């Protein structure tokens, strides 16, 4: 389970069940376990501080590498 945070203000965004090794390039919406603070603006996912986190692509969110950090363990 990973906890994704904003890279600018370190505010928690959501908890995500990451399966497999590798980078977090996208987050499947059905694996987001718990949501904290973020906002949607058109197809963009933003932290409440205004930092851009990702782009909503329907069933998943395409993540912007410099927009977030994470902590926790990847399973798989």
C-alpha positions, 0 to 999 in steps of 0.5 A: 500500500502506497500513500501518495503525497503532493511534492510541493506541500507534502499533503496526503492525496490518496492511498493506493494499492500498487501491484508489481514493481516499477514506477508509479506511472498511472493509478487505476481508480479501482485501486485507490483505497482511501482519498484525502485532499485533492481537487479536479479541474477539467481533466486535471488532478490538482493538490489543494495547493495548486500543484498538478498531480495527474491527468484523468484518463477515464479508468486511470489517472496518468501521473506527473512524475514531479507532482507527487511523492510516495511512501510505503511498500509495493506488493508483487 
